[in-house]
Amino acid sequence: MSKLTRINDSVGEAYVFYCPGCEMTHIIPVSYTAGNDTRNGQKKPTWVFNGDMDKPSFKPNFIVDWRGAQPPQRCHSIIRDGEIIYLDGTTHSLCGSRVKMKDDQ
């Protein structure tokens, strides 16, 4: 089993993983197809993936915000060698910790 699910469709390529801190999945885009790579005139961000589905690493770090939540919630992390490293600014209980990624189910 791998730690990620790959999505490759008409919009582009991305990887999905389960975040135990947020208790939900997050999506990390690595490329967009032509015509889907901008939003409001700005280039959409992409991340660099090491290609290892069992010990994935992504650069740079990423932030998931829920601005509609009260209070606002944030998950700020980086994935290195199959571990999620929760960085400062994370609002859930795993802030400051390292967690091994679970196999995709």
Order of alpha helices (4+ residues) and beta strands (2+ residues): beta-beta-beta-beta-beta-beta-beta-beta-beta-beta-beta
